[in-house]
Amino acid sequence: MTTRRKGGAGMNQKELEEQLQAFFEHNPLDNDMVYLKQFVKDHPDNKLSWYLLGKEYALRDKHGKARYCFAQAGEVYEAFEKKKVRLGLLEELKAEEGTAAGGAGRKKRARLVAKLAGAFIVALLAGSYILGSGVLHEEADDGSGGADGSEAIAEAPESGGLRILYTDPVAGRGEELWKQVVQPGQAPGGKTLIVEGIPTSDGKWINGLRSPALLASAESAASGNGVKVDYLQQAWCNCTPQESGEAAAAVSAWFQSQEQDVILRSAVKAYQSRYGTALPETLDGVIRNFPDNLLPGYTEEMKAAYEALRNAASQPGAASGSGVPGAGGGQTGAGGMPVLFSEPLEIVVDRQNYRLALVSGRFILRSYPVGLGGDKTPEGVFTISVKVKNPNGRDDGDFGSRGMQLSDTDYAIHGTKEPRSIGEDRSLGCIRMLKADIEELFDMAPSGTKVTIGTGLLPADILRSESPFRMPALRQETNPGKIYRWL
């Protein structure tokens, strides 16, 4: 593919990447404006930083100083804004070099980097750079041709569609999001929705029950020449955000499919750990009766997804040798949609907060209150070795209606006939749960699930679904010949 730029000298993709990389490698100060002003002082040739400083001034209604910064940004400003720089105040305005009072610390700096990266990406999407075949190309000015008679030419992807670009509030948006934006996949007529996860109260995890927040949408022209941007969060623009009903519905549908997706992939991974990487022809070969039960059954959605997963797992290089697409990270599903919960399900128990969470990577899909046994509850790493319904022979026994044994120990996660013991240390070491909670966990976490017990691992948040997940009971999961006697 040959790409020509209208006009004379311009900033190519490599130069843009180098300037953005330089910008995000330096973040030493505590105040937005102080950082930006110091950065442009130390790196006066970094036109991206001048552009971002100008945007900050514009948001603060300091338009004279903004124009000065935009003048310094030169072609970057012209490219992103589709305007020529107005130089009327260039001679009399100077960038301030003073320091601002106060400092919000490391969290403030992290938010700054995230905000600046987001601003850059929105500018990128809104400006005269287009997403074509994974390389940034400058557009021609009104089709009039350059001094050499050339015009910008970019290969266009074949068809449109919807793409969701997920951003992690824990890791931050930063340069990686920018890199993802410019990857191939934004086809003519296609739309990209930029969304961001919702952090938990401690800021260390992501709420896997709440649909991600919509930040912006970018729709490419049918010609592939230009992008229309709708801002869906006021923090991303100095404007009134657009209505997001249609986009929100699309994100919600995608998000709701992720839960069953990770349950299925976790069960398949557990199956492969037991029986080898070759998968049965149908999902019925994976979902079995006790004592080989991984899950109670499967949904129609999971059944439909299994065939595609099995076909993908048979391809060379699938999922770093595990054979399960999405079992590692950074995976995409049908239509280029990201696999949100890309890590296998795990259980985390926090002895300090009396919480048990079902997690995938940094996502908490559920977080329940539990009863423990104080120091009698062991810390360490275990796996679910046995899953059994009615471990005492009935659903109202000491261990309730469900039990999940930890490795080859006498400890288990189970129900209780003493619901008031939840949040207290009254067991002999086992982990007690309320009936509805243990039954939902039993339906979601397959045998073989990793369990980590420790202190200070989870936030205090309780995350329960308004519509608890219930797996169709298609398999026999009782053990009539045994009464379990866990601690």
VOGU-3710 file (C-alpha; in Angstrom, 3 decimals, decimal comma):
1> mttrrkggag> 0,000/0,000/0,000  1,245/3,478/-0,860  0,262/6,495/1,191  0,912/10,038/0,063  0,532/13,159/2,139  -0,885/16,323/0,766  1,417/19,283/1,145  4,971/19,400/2,370  6,528/18,228/5,619  4,267/16,498/8,116
11> mnqkeleeql> 4,382/14,335/11,205  4,289/10,642/10,356  3,072/7,773/12,532  6,511/7,024/13,951  7,011/10,641/15,014  3,589/10,701/16,652  4,358/7,500/18,540  7,723/8,822/19,697  6,224/12,055/21,013  3,398/10,252/22,785
21> qaffehnpld> 5,848/7,766/24,280  8,029/10,605/25,555  5,012/12,312/27,079  3,830/9,276/29,032  7,295/8,334/30,267  7,449/11,534/32,358  4,934/12,238/35,090  6,839/13,717/38,061  4,511/16,421/39,382  1,269/16,587/41,304
31> ndmvylkqfv> -0,756/19,210/39,427  -2,226/18,958/35,935  -1,125/22,380/34,723  2,210/22,287/36,522  3,048/18,973/34,926  2,074/20,096/31,447  3,877/23,415/31,699  7,007/21,795/33,051  6,869/19,147/30,362  6,676/21,633/27,491
41> kdhpdnklsw> 9,477/23,618/29,128  11,664/20,504/29,232  10,496/19,235/25,836  9,726/22,338/23,739  9,741/20,337/20,499  7,017/17,929/21,648  4,046/19,330/19,751  1,611/16,855/21,256  2,291/18,213/24,729  1,768/21,796/23,515
51> yllgkeyalr> -1,531/20,699/22,022  -2,681/19,047/25,264  -1,641/22,080/27,308  -3,675/24,236/24,971  -6,698/21,993/25,503  -6,280/22,370/29,266  -6,192/26,161/28,955  -9,242/26,107/26,695  -11,179/24,080/29,264  -10,317/26,756/31,838
61> dkhgkarycf> -11,520/29,535/29,484  -7,986/30,923/29,112  -8,305/31,176/25,371  -5,401/33,523/24,785  -2,954/31,124/26,381  -4,663/28,259/24,603  -4,046/29,940/21,242  -0,399/30,420/22,118  -0,047/26,702/22,890  -1,896/25,745/19,728
71> aqagevyeaf> 0,501/27,927/17,765  3,408/26,001/19,266  1,617/22,726/18,443  1,473/23,783/14,792  0,622/20,914/12,486  -0,589/18,708/15,332  -3,257/21,288/16,189  -4,151/21,708/12,528  -4,431/17,964/12,034  -6,583/17,292/15,077
81> ekkkvrlgll> -8,802/20,384/14,886  -9,028/20,807/11,111  -8,219/24,492/11,623  -5,305/26,733/10,826  -3,479/28,159/13,840  -4,368/31,766/14,587  -1,219/33,582/15,621  -2,637/36,953/16,686  -1,444/36,730/20,282  1,681/34,709/19,707
91> eelkaeegta> 4,086/37,587/20,364  2,580/38,833/23,609  1,661/35,579/25,299  4,108/33,415/27,210  3,512/30,064/28,874  3,401/30,335/32,648  6,090/28,570/34,649  4,803/28,963/38,236  3,730/26,125/40,470  0,166/25,516/41,578
101> aggagrkkra> -0,761/25,106/45,229  -1,346/21,703/46,745  -0,873/18,244/45,314  -3,193/15,289/45,206  -0,457/12,664/45,190  -0,025/9,587/43,114  -3,720/8,973/42,471  -3,999/12,505/41,099  -1,079/11,859/38,770  -2,588/8,588/37,607
111> rlvaklagaf> -5,859/10,351/36,823  -3,924/13,033/34,954  -2,214/10,532/32,695  -5,538/8,788/32,083  -7,282/12,051/31,271  -4,540/13,258/28,955  -4,455/9,938/27,150  -8,210/10,045/26,770  -8,080/13,599/25,464  -5,436/12,597/22,955
121> ivallagsyi> -7,461/9,632/21,733  -10,627/11,673/21,328  -8,624/14,291/19,444  -7,189/11,527/17,306  -10,633/10,151/16,527  -12,186/13,558/15,937  -9,366/15,041/13,914  -8,125/14,597/10,411  -6,392/11,316/11,095  -8,283/8,234/10,055
131> lgsgvlheea> -8,226/4,633/11,139  -7,668/2,685/7,973  -5,374/-0,296/7,801  -3,726/0,206/11,161  -1,556/3,156/10,083  -2,357/6,820/10,630  -2,807/8,776/7,412  -3,419/12,475/6,938  -6,497/13,439/4,958  -6,403/15,695/1,951
141> ddgsggadgs> -7,796/19,229/2,349  -11,224/19,284/0,658  -9,913/17,140/-2,171  -8,042/20,069/-3,697  -4,714/18,303/-4,042  -1,285/19,330/-2,842  1,476/21,316/-4,410  2,652/18,171/-6,081  -0,842/17,214/-7,170  -0,960/14,313/-4,714
151> eaiaeapesg> -3,741/13,379/-2,316  -3,974/11,065/0,673  -4,740/7,461/-0,201  -5,448/4,742/2,380  -6,613/1,182/1,947  -10,096/0,792/3,382  -11,282/-2,288/5,280  -13,962/-4,250/3,485  -17,044/-3,809/5,644  -18,524/-1,986/8,611
161> glrilytdpv> -19,763/-3,222/11,980  -19,533/-2,516/15,687  -16,294/-2,585/17,650  -15,993/-2,106/21,414  -12,743/-0,757/22,794  -12,525/-1,485/26,524  -10,354/0,608/28,857  -9,218/-0,523/32,283  -9,719/1,987/35,131  -7,166/0,125/37,248
171> agrgeelwkq> -4,364/-0,020/34,685  -5,312/3,337/33,177  -5,936/4,294/29,558  -2,509/5,608/28,657  -0,538/4,768/25,562  -1,850/1,206/25,278  -5,362/2,452/24,538  -3,969/4,717/21,858  -2,180/1,755/20,319  -5,417/-0,240/20,279
181> vvqpgqapgg> -7,332/2,586/18,649  -4,995/2,602/15,670  -5,121/-1,163/15,152  -6,864/-2,422/12,008  -10,587/-3,030/12,269  -12,331/0,336/11,938  -14,073/-0,310/8,664  -15,987/2,212/6,524  -19,392/2,642/8,112  -18,212/0,892/11,255
191> ktlivegipt> -18,592/2,225/14,764  -16,209/2,005/17,706  -17,539/2,415/21,243  -14,941/3,370/23,843  -15,973/2,115/27,290  -14,351/2,045/30,712  -14,851/-0,376/33,598  -16,234/0,708/36,971  -13,712/0,376/39,825  -14,611/-1,111/43,206
201> sdgkwinglr> -14,586/1,050/46,332  -10,901/0,398/47,030  -9,864/1,224/43,470  -7,937/-2,051/43,134  -10,528/-4,179/41,381  -13,124/-3,692/38,655  -16,820/-4,229/39,274  -17,755/-7,139/37,033  -21,469/-6,707/37,700  -21,832/-3,169/36,363
211> spallasaes> -21,801/-2,506/32,656  -18,806/-0,340/31,667  -19,287/3,404/31,340  -19,574/4,795/27,823  -16,939/7,424/27,073  -17,259/8,115/23,357  -18,303/6,614/20,058  -16,515/7,018/16,751  -18,219/6,209/13,464  -16,212/6,113/10,261
221> aasgngvkvd> -17,595/7,554/7,068  -18,794/5,111/4,444  -15,910/6,268/2,281  -13,454/5,455/5,062  -12,296/9,084/4,907  -12,943/10,654/8,305  -14,555/9,831/11,640  -17,619/11,287/13,361  -17,239/11,375/17,153  -20,023/11,567/19,736
231> ylqqawcnct> -18,884/12,352/23,263  -20,834/10,381/25,874  -19,070/11,609/29,025  -18,764/15,289/29,907  -15,280/14,688/31,317  -14,148/13,883/27,784  -15,306/17,142/26,237  -16,120/20,729/27,100  -19,673/20,142/25,895  -23,048/18,569/26,562
241> pqesgeaaaa> -22,670/14,803/25,993  -24,723/13,131/23,283  -27,569/10,767/24,091  -26,221/7,240/24,428  -29,312/5,014/24,407  -28,461/2,963/21,324  -24,803/2,670/22,246  -25,655/1,763/25,843  -27,940/-1,028/24,632  -25,161/-2,443/22,448
251> vsawfqsqeq> -22,652/-2,348/25,301  -25,164/-3,899/27,706  -25,859/-6,808/25,350  -22,139/-7,427/24,901  -21,468/-7,151/28,634  -24,253/-9,559/29,604  -22,845/-12,218/27,283  -19,462/-12,110/29,012  -20,576/-13,856/32,216  -21,733/-17,060/30,556
261> dvilrsavka> -18,717/-16,884/28,272  -16,227/-16,993/31,153  -18,175/-19,754/32,941  -18,036/-21,877/29,795  -14,351/-21,231/29,147  -13,469/-21,930/32,782  -15,313/-25,254/32,645  -13,584/-26,194/29,398  -10,206/-25,334/30,897  -11,011/-27,488/33,948
271> yqsrygtalp> -12,018/-30,334/31,630  -8,739/-30,073/29,745  -6,769/-30,079/32,998  -8,389/-33,408/33,880  -8,664/-35,164/30,548  -6,307/-33,468/28,072  -6,684/-30,703/25,547  -8,859/-32,594/23,034  -12,465/-31,495/23,476  -15,600/-33,639/23,018
281> etldgvirnf> -17,774/-33,111/19,958  -20,537/-31,573/22,059  -20,829/-29,802/25,390  -22,622/-32,849/26,804  -19,242/-34,565/26,886  -17,852/-31,841/29,150  -20,766/-31,526/31,582  -20,975/-34,838/33,475  -22,575/-36,473/36,508  -20,991/-36,670/39,977
291> pdnllpgyte> -18,133/-37,265/40,743  -16,928/-35,875/37,401  -19,275/-32,913/37,558  -17,799/-29,576/36,566  -21,083/-27,659/36,340  -24,733/-28,601/36,936  -25,556/-28,057/33,266  -25,379/-25,420/30,566  -27,529/-22,758/28,948  -28,565/-22,574/25,318
301> emkaayealr> -26,156/-19,664/24,873  -23,291/-21,744/26,221  -24,241/-24,649/23,978  -24,156/-22,404/20,913  -20,832/-20,869/21,960  -19,157/-24,222/22,603  -18,907/-25,199/18,940  -17,139/-21,951/18,052  -14,867/-22,316/21,071  -14,027/-25,897/20,154
311> naasqpgaas> -13,202/-24,927/16,584  -11,005/-22,064/17,762  -9,272/-24,297/20,315  -8,235/-26,679/17,540  -6,358/-23,945/15,698  -2,545/-23,796/16,040  -1,317/-21,464/18,770  -4,669/-21,087/20,518  -4,437/-19,474/23,974  -0,772/-20,050/24,737
321> gsgvpgaggg> -1,022/-23,820/24,604  -4,087/-24,166/26,817  -6,336/-24,731/23,833  -8,948/-22,371/25,287  -9,413/-19,074/23,451  -9,595/-16,258/25,945  -7,903/-18,236/28,706  -4,989/-15,856/28,770  -5,810/-12,244/28,018  -6,222/-9,670/25,297
331> qtgaggmpvl> -8,530/-11,993/23,350  -11,295/-11,016/20,983  -14,505/-12,859/20,322  -17,075/-12,812/17,565  -17,073/-9,710/15,407  -13,858/-8,444/16,959  -15,533/-7,799/20,305  -13,160/-8,025/23,264  -13,420/-10,970/25,641  -13,874/-8,962/28,820
341> fsepleivvd> -13,372/-11,686/31,448  -10,361/-13,248/29,759  -8,887/-15,060/32,781  -10,387/-18,306/34,168  -12,663/-17,921/37,164  -11,059/-18,012/40,604  -12,348/-17,695/44,172  -10,742/-15,277/46,627  -11,561/-15,295/50,356  -10,633/-12,364/52,608
351> rqnyrlalvs> -10,489/-13,305/56,304  -10,316/-9,651/57,332  -13,452/-8,463/55,519  -15,402/-11,743/55,713  -15,828/-11,708/51,947  -15,699/-14,363/49,252  -15,370/-13,144/45,673  -15,643/-14,885/42,329  -13,112/-13,154/40,108  -11,643/-13,201/36,618
361> grfilrsypv> -8,353/-11,346/36,548  -9,046/-7,953/38,150  -12,819/-8,286/37,693  -15,020/-9,175/40,665  -18,110/-10,877/39,270  -19,614/-11,564/42,696  -18,658/-10,748/46,278  -20,548/-12,406/49,125  -20,428/-12,077/52,923  -19,200/-15,268/54,593
371> glggdktpeg> -18,731/-16,827/57,988  -15,270/-18,072/58,943  -13,365/-19,765/61,736  -10,819/-17,100/62,642  -7,308/-18,558/62,743  -8,820/-22,003/62,152  -9,579/-20,978/58,575  -6,320/-21,704/56,736  -4,602/-19,233/54,459  -3,160/-20,508/51,214
381> vftisvkvkn> -4,047/-21,686/47,725  -6,428/-24,591/47,105  -8,638/-25,950/44,336  -12,238/-27,101/44,323  -11,786/-30,877/44,374  -15,375/-31,980/45,086  -18,702/-30,335/44,277  -21,731/-31,970/45,817  -25,375/-31,146/46,394  -26,892/-31,863/49,810
391> pngrddgdfg> -23,589/-32,891/51,471  -25,466/-33,992/54,620  -28,029/-35,972/52,641  -30,595/-33,151/52,680  -30,672/-29,470/51,801  -31,213/-28,189/55,364  -28,350/-29,988/57,115  -25,355/-28,411/58,843  -23,703/-27,742/55,485  -26,817/-26,598/53,682
401> srgmqlsdtd> -27,704/-27,491/50,112  -24,260/-27,208/48,485  -20,647/-28,023/49,362  -17,338/-27,397/47,585  -14,326/-29,127/49,133  -10,912/-27,435/49,183  -8,266/-29,768/47,698  -7,771/-32,918/49,828  -8,492/-31,160/53,141  -11,403/-31,294/55,570
411> yaihgtkepr> -12,251/-27,677/54,748  -14,997/-26,644/52,372  -17,121/-23,774/51,170  -20,670/-24,717/52,071  -24,057/-23,518/53,213  -25,183/-23,236/56,814  -28,270/-23,651/58,954  -27,009/-20,748/61,087  -27,368/-17,675/58,843  -26,564/-15,375/61,776
421> sigedrslgc> -23,020/-16,747/61,793  -22,267/-14,952/58,516  -19,737/-12,208/59,222  -18,469/-13,975/62,341  -15,824/-16,556/63,305  -18,021/-19,441/64,425  -16,977/-22,312/62,166  -14,184/-24,797/62,811  -12,368/-23,479/59,751  -14,803/-23,910/56,880
431> irmlkadiee> -16,292/-21,034/54,897  -20,021/-20,587/55,455  -22,364/-18,934/52,990  -26,031/-18,053/52,825  -28,199/-20,489/50,858  -28,843/-18,276/47,827  -25,183/-17,263/47,659  -23,672/-20,752/47,812  -26,160/-22,038/45,251  -25,232/-19,283/42,794
441> lfdmapsgtk> -21,502/-19,807/43,367  -21,970/-23,574/42,892  -23,622/-22,936/39,523  -20,874/-20,589/38,316  -17,545/-21,990/39,579  -16,548/-25,354/38,066  -14,622/-28,083/39,847  -10,922/-27,336/39,635  -11,418/-23,630/40,347  -8,473/-22,058/42,169
451> vtigtgllpa> -9,244/-20,766/45,690  -6,997/-18,253/47,461  -7,556/-17,509/51,166  -5,752/-14,590/52,768  -6,063/-11,263/54,566  -6,649/-7,835/53,052  -7,331/-9,198/49,583  -10,767/-7,766/48,813  -12,794/-4,589/49,224  -15,741/-4,562/51,599
461> dilrsespfr> -18,185/-4,289/48,683  -20,958/-6,872/48,494  -21,670/-7,539/44,826  -24,806/-9,569/44,176  -26,763/-9,684/40,959  -30,341/-8,428/40,991  -31,101/-11,555/38,950  -28,981/-14,367/40,461  -27,456/-16,736/37,936  -29,107/-20,149/37,844
471> mpalrqetnp> -27,658/-22,942/35,738  -30,149/-25,476/34,376  -29,804/-28,662/36,459  -29,011/-31,221/33,764  -26,758/-33,563/35,735  -26,911/-35,652/38,918  -24,668/-34,028/41,550  -25,599/-35,701/44,830  -23,586/-38,448/46,523  -26,181/-40,614/48,306
481> gkiyrwl> -23,554/-43,009/49,625  -21,731/-40,457/51,769  -22,401/-37,932/54,528  -19,667/-35,284/54,456  -18,097/-34,258/57,745  -16,073/-31,155/57,020  -14,892/-28,826/59,769
//
